[in-house]
Amino acid sequence: MSVEEVLEATGFELVVPEQVPETRGPTPEELEQLERIDPQGLRFREVAGS
């Protein structure tokens, strides 16, 4: 999610630093592990929009 998307989805003003680090995405191995422990994809209900 980009800084702009977060700002649009937030109902109040945020203080955003000039440099915002980006969290890396999961590796293929991590995705495989997620599928094994959550085959029904329940994690997607937890964080909408992912």
Secondary structure, 3 states (H helix, E strand, C coil): CCHHHHHHHCCCCCCCCCCCCCCCCCCHHHHHHHHHHCCCCCHHHHCCCC
